[in-house]
Each structure stands twice: as C-alpha cells, then as structure tokens.
Amino acid sequence: MTIEADLRALRRELFDTMQEIRSVQELYEFQVELAKHILASEQATRGGNRDAHKAHIHLLRRLGDGLAWMLLHPHTIRQLAKNPSAPPSLKSQAQGFEGTLRAAAEYTDTGVPVLVCDITNHLTIGDLVLCFHPELPGLVECKTRFLPQTAMRGRTGRQISRMMGTHKYLKTGRAKVYGEPEPRLTIQVDSEANHSFGAVGTAVRAALRAGVGVTAQSDHDVVWAVADQEDTPVVPPEVLDLRTRFEEPCIACHARAVDDPDLLVAPPVAWPIDPDAQFALLETDVLLFHLVDVAHFAAVVTQHGRVARVESARKGSDEYEHTFIVETDGKYHTFTSNPLLDVLYGYQTIESTVQIMTEAASKVNSIDVLHASEPPDNTARPKYVFIRSIEEARELSLRSHGMPDHAVVGMPDRLFDRLNQMAKRSGSEGPRRQ
C-alpha cells in the first residue's frame, strides 16, 4: 500500500469512530485521538511524503470542524472564526497543548461537551469551547505561564480581549470587539433556513452506484454528483440542457468548500446524509456540483419584502462577487454575497434564504439601528483584576461598585471552589466562570 492509501484508511477509521460518539467522554477521547494523529503527521512532514501528510492534516481538521458544526449554531461558529489565521502547529505548542487537553478533560468530567479549537480550522478564538448552548458557549483560554500583572499585555492581552468581546456579543447581541472598527449587532429573525440535503444524498448515492447522479429540484436549482470522472462527463447532458434555461447561472463544486475552510460552511461530515456519502465527499471520491439561477432570488416575494436586484462584479477570470439589494417598506438594504454561498455550498433553499434576508431587513427598519446609542467603547483592553485570597475577595467586593461592565476577575481554581462553598453555606450566589 502507498502512504496515501495508509493515511486514507486511518481517516476512515477515525471517521467511523466519530459516527459512534454518544457521550461527552467519547467526544473528548475522539479529539485526543485526532490530535495525536495530527501531531504524528506534523512530525512526519520533515521526511518524505510531505504533501500527503499535509493533505492528511487538513482532512483531519475537517473532522474537527464537523464536530463544531454538530454542536454549535452556524452564527456562533462564524463569530468564533473571526480571528483568521493558519491553524496552529500542535508540535510547536508542546506542553502548552498538553495543558489544553488536561483542561478539556477537567471540563469533560463535569459533563460539559468540550471542543478543542486547535484541531479545527474554524474555531480560532480561545483554546476550548464549552458547549453549554449552541448559541452561547463558554470560551476558555489556556496558558502554561500566567502572570496576572501582565495578563492583558501583548499577544495574550489581545487574545483575552477578543475572546471577552466575542462572548459579550454572543450573550447580549451587541458588543465592540477588540481590534474591530465598528460594534457588532445581532438581528434576531424567526425565519429558519430550509436545506436540500435530501437531493444531495440522492445524487451522491446514485453516483456511488452508477457513476453519476442528477437531482433537478426545480427550474432554478439542480444538484448532480460524479464519481466515475474518467468515463463520465463532469456536466451531464441533462444539466447542460437545464443550464440554457437559466437567466444567470452560477455553479459551485463542493471540493472548494472542502479545500477552503474560509468559506465557513459545514463540511460534508456534518451534513444529514448517509455516512458513506459523507466520507466520499470528504475524500472527493465523488464531486458534488450545485447549479442555481441567481436571478431567482429576485423572483421570490415574502411578507417582509423582496430582493429588488442582484448586482454582480467580476472578481477573477471565472468568478463573480454578488451583492443583493433588498427592499422592505420602501427602504433598501445591501447584503453581501454570503447568502449565495449559503445556497451554493450550504444547500439552503433560495426561498428560505430570501425569507431570512427580507425579515432581517424589515427588523433593521423597525429598530433604527443607525441611530441607536453606542455601547461603551471597549476597544481598550478590559480591566483585569487577579485575587489570591479570601481577604482580597472581600476587599474587591467592597470597592466593586464602580468597576466597568467589561472588567474580569481571575483567581486560582482552589479559591474559586472555596468561595462557591462559602456562598452555598450562606445561601448567596458565588462567583461564576466566564
């Protein structure tokens, strides 16, 4: 067997193990195993087969991304991805990453599902994500050397500040996150996205069985999959026929989303389709294509409004950037190309996507966001206080009335546990982790 075949067999073994996760302990153990194999391939890249091991590491991290998309809301993941950078090397972190895994084990013992950020592509804020709730997880930054007097300086200070701002945004729906010029604001909508994964599963199963599968969902949306890429045309004749009827055809191949995590859509291993189809898509044994008529966005009218027009500008030799102008109650709002990416790569239906866009635009009209009072400017790093004893805790409580909202208090774990025990005996509320 070749090294590529060996690594593929290992990925299949890990993928099958992932399907059997039923508890927080099994979730933790799987991530430890995933980290072990990422580290092994990082060390192996020094020798031969560098490209094979780099591709292997990337696909292992896509398994990690799959866990995140199973446990967290898409909006949450997109906020936790707003520190874009190349995934960190586990080899270079040495004892630091071992400490992160120990911390993950401690939280796992409390019954909390824990995600280890450094074995994913998408989770770039914090070291651990505690999945208390899909839309409001806990965020943990782990440090092997922690000096309270310098905690908010340099790289560590930036990391903690960004993490605290992101957590506040997820908790309150509005926050100024460190390093960003404008505050973030959430617009809550009642509409839900509908997906066409049934058509995806049908097309992929047909491709695995017969080499090609085509599912025409409507006169503006078609999905097809190709497995036998040597003997089968990448675009089957029936798709070419449909394409001629589209006013503004736009096509996407799922392989781009597998290769490029920056698209921020769920990887195939998190899709609700057959596991064999998931793995075939992860490995690109099957190529999945999605062709939509972008002009159909403007044909959908909801109770909130409509897409007045879709503007496109050439971004590259064969790529366009689309902008959506949404009209509600006589007012116009501009949306980026993200809704189209959700349709092309996330398999949202155009109808439900327009429903979400128009409802969001109508709520912007009603709350007058542009003139709302600005939140406190926490571009400056949050105030950080570290206490070491019960006496220091008492002193802090006496003078805490004037502390800013974005202050944070740190303490050793043993002091945290002792304060909580004292609070339980007195019937009061003890400190809470953030």
N, C-alpha and C positions, 0 to 999 in steps of 0.2 A: 504493500500500500504506500501511496505517496504521503507526504506531510499534510497536504491539503485534505486528503481523504481521512487521515487520522484526526485532524482538527474538526472536520465536519462531523465525524462520529461522536466526538466529545461534545460538540454543540447539541447534537440530537439527544444525547444522554441528559445534558443539563436542561434542555427544553422539556423533555418528558418528566423530569423531576419537578420542574416548575408547574406542570399541569396538576401535580399531586399535592401542592401546598394547601393545607387545610387549617393551619394554626399559626399563631404569631411565632412560636418557636421554630416551626418548619420554615417560615418566611425568613427568619434570622439565619438559620443554618444554610439555607439555599444561597443567601447573599455572601456568607462566609466562603462557601464553595466557589461561587462566582468570582469573588475577589482573589482566591487562591489561584485560579486558572488565568485570570488577567495578569497577575504578578508573574506567573510562570512564563507567559508569552512575552511580557516586557523584558524579562531576563534573557529569553531565547533570541530576541531581536539582535543581540550583539553578534550572534553567529550567522549561519546561513539562513535561508528561507525567511528573510526579514519581511518581505511583502506578505507572505502567507500568515505570519504571526500578527502583523498589523491589522490585516483584514479580520482575523480571528478576534482580536481585542475589540474591534469596532462592533462586531456582531454580538459579542458577549455583553457589551454595554447596551446594546439594543434590547437584550433580555431584561437588563436593569431598568431601562426606560419603560418596558412593558409593565413591570411591577408598579411603577409610578402611575401610569395611566389606568391601571386597575383600581388603585386605592385613592387617587386624588381627582378632583374636578379639573377639567381642562383649563379653566380660568386660573385656578391655583397653580397648575404646572407652568403656565405661561408667565406668571409673576415670579416663580422660583427659578425661571430660566433667564431672568433679566440681568445676568452678570456674565455675558457671553465670553467664553474663552475655551481653549482646548482642554479636554478632560485631563485632570492632573495625573501624573505618573504615580502609581502606588509604590513603585520601587524607590522613588526619591523621597517618599514620606517616612519610610522605615518605621520607627517606633511611634511616630505620630498617628499613622493609620492603625496600628495595633491598639492604640489607646481609643481611637474612634470605635473600633469593633468591641472593645470592652464596655464602652459606654452604651453601645447599642444593645449588648447583652443585658446590661442592668435595666434598661428601659423595657426590654422584652420580658424580663422577669416580672414586671408589673402588669403585664397583659396588654401592652400597647403595641400595635403594629409599627415597626420602625423601618424606614428606608435609609440606606447608606448612599449618600449623594455621589461619592467619588467613584462608584461603579456604574454610574449613569452618564448620559450626555446632557440630559435636560435639567437636572437639579443642580444648580450652580450657586445657590445661596444657602449657607450653612453646611454642616457636615452630616447632620442627621435630621430627618423629617419624621416627626411623631404624628401618626395618622389618627388623631383623636376624631377628626371630622374631615370629610373630603374637601370642604371649603375653608376650614380654619385649622390647619395642623400646627403643632408645636415645632419650633426651629431651634436647633442646638448647634453651637459652635464649640468644637473640642480643641483644647490647647494643652500641650505637654508642659510648656513653661508659661506660667501665668503670673505676671506682676501687676497687682491692682493699680499701682500708681502710674503705670504706663499702658494700661489696658486699652485706652481709647486713642492711642497714638499709632501712626504708621499704618501698615497693612492690616494689622489686627483691628485697629480702630475703625478702618473703613469697612471691614467685613462685618463687625458687630453693628455698626451704624446702619449699613444697608439691610442687614437681617432684621433689625428692630423696626426700621421704617416699613419694610415689606410686611412684617407681622401686623403692624398697626393698620396698614392698608387693608389686609385681608380681614381684620377684625372689625374695623369701623367703616370701610368702604371709601375712605378718603385719607390721604397722607402725603407728606412731602418726603420722598425717599432720598437719602443721601446720594449726591452725585447727579441727580436729575434736575433739569432746569425748572420743570413745572410739577405741581402736585398731581397725583393720580386720583381719579374719581371713578367709582363704580356706578353703573346704571343697571339697576336690577330689573329684569324682564320676566314676565310669566310664561312667555312662549318657550317651547322646548324644541330642540333640534331633532328631526327625524333623519334616519340613515337608510341607505340602500345596501346593507351588508348581505341581505338575502340574495340579491342579484350577484354580489361579489362571490359569495360562496358557491352559487350555482355555476358561474363561469369558471371558477378555478377547479371545481370538481370535474367539470366537463373537459377542461384542458389536461388534467392529470390522467383522465381516462382515454381521451381521444386525440390529444394534441392541441386542440383549440376549443374554446367555448365563448359564445356570444350571447349577451343578455341585453336586449333593447328594452329599456324601462319605459320609454316614452318617445315622442317625436323630437325631443330635445336633449336626450340623455341616453348614452349607450356604454355598456361595460363589456370588455372582452379580455380573455386570457389566452396566452400562447405558451405551450410547454415544448413542443417539438419545433424549435426555432430554425432548424436546418431545412425541414421539408414543408413547413407551413408559413405562408406569408404573414409578416408581422401585422399587417392590416388586412383582414379577410375581405373578400369581395362585397359581402352584405354590409359591412361597415363603410366601405367606400361609397356605396350607394346611398346610405343614410347621410354621410357627410355632405354630399352635394345639396341636400335639402336644408342644411343649417345655414342661418344667416351670418353668424360669427362663430365658427367652430374653434374650440380650444381643447387641446389634448394633453393628457398627463400620463406618465408611466410611474407606477408605484416604486420602481427601483430608485428614482431620485429621492423619494422620502426615506428609503432605507439608507441610502448613502449620505444624505444631507440632513442631520438632526436639526439644523437651524430652521427647517420648515415648521417645527413644533406641531406635528400631528402625531396621533397614536401610531406606534409601529404595528405591523401585522399581528404580532404575538398577543396584542391586546384586543384584537377585533373579535366579535362574536361569531366566529366561523369555525369549521372543523379544524382540529389540531394539525392534521396532515396538510391542510391548505395553508394554515398559518406558517408552518415550517417551510413549505415550498416557496412561499412569498418572501420569508426572511432570507432564504438562501438564493433567491431569484432563480430557482429552478423553473418557476413559472413567472412570466412577465404579465402584469395586470395593467390594462390601459383603460382610461376613462375619457370619453369624448362628450363634451357638453356644448350646447349652443348658448353662448354668453348673452345673446340678445333676449333670451327667455327671461332673464332677470327683470327686464323692463315690461314684460308681458304679465307679470304677477301683480295683482292689486289686492291689498289686505284692508281690514277695517281701520288700520292706522295710517295708511298711505301707500306709496309706490316708489319704485326706482324710476326716477324721471329719465335718466340716461346713464349709459355706461361709456366712459371715456377710456381710450387705450393709447399708450405711447410705447414706441419701440424701445426695449431695454437692451436688447442684444441682437445678434444676427437672426435668431429664430425665437425670440422671447419678447413678450409684451407686458407692460405694467398696466393693470386695470384700476380704474377709480370709479366708484359708484356714487351718483348724486341722488340722494333720497329726499323725496318731498312729502311732508306731512303738514297739514293745516296751513298750506301756503308758504311754509318755510323750508329751506333747503339745507341739507347737511351732507358733508362729504365723508365717505367711508373708503378706507384703503382697500388693497387687493386681498386682504385676509379672508373675507367671506368667500371669495372664489377659490382660494386654497383649501378652505374647509370643505368645499364641494368637490373639488378635483381630487384631493388627496385624503380627505377625511370622510368622503362619501356621504356628506349631508345632502339632503334634497334641496333643490333650488327653492321650492315653495316654502319650506320651513326656514330656510336661511333668510329669505326676503321678509318673512313674518317677524323674525328676530330683529332684523335691521330696522324695519319701519316702526316697531314698537319702541326700540331704543331711541330712535329719532323723535318720536312723539313725546317720550318722557323727558328728553332734553328740552323740548319746547316748554313743558309744564313746570320744570323746576328752575328755569332761568339760571343755568349753571354759570354762564359767563359773568354774572353779577353777584354770585354767591360770595360770602365773606371768605377770605383766605384763611387756611389753617395756620397755626403757629409755624414759623419758619424753623424747621429743624435741619436745615442744610448744615448748620454747625453740628458737630457730633453730640450725641446725647450725654447728659451729665451721668457720671458713673460713680457710685459710692460702694466701697467694699468694707464690710464689717467682719470682725473676728470673734466677738464675744457677746454675751447677753447684755453686758453693760453698754456696749456700743449700740446695740439694737434699741435699748431703752432711750439712749440719748438721741438717736436718729428719729424715733417716733415722736419725741417732744418738739423737734425742730423741722419736721417733715411737711408742715402745713404749707410752707412757701416753695416747696420743690416743684419744678416744672413737670408737666404731664409725661414728658419723654425721658424722665430720669429712670435709672435702673439700679437696683441694689444687688450686689453679689455677696456671697458668703460661702464658707465651706459646707459640704453636704452634711457633716455631723451637726453643725449649728442649725442648719435648715431643719433637720429632723427633730432636734431638741426644741426649737421654737414651736413647731407644729404639735409636739407632745404637750407643751405647756398650754398652748391655745385650746387643745381638746379638753384638758382638765378644767380650764376656766370657762369653757363654753363659748369662746370667742373665735374669730377667724384668724388662722395663721397665715404665714407667707405662702405665696403661690409661685410655681415656676412659670417662666415665660418662654 
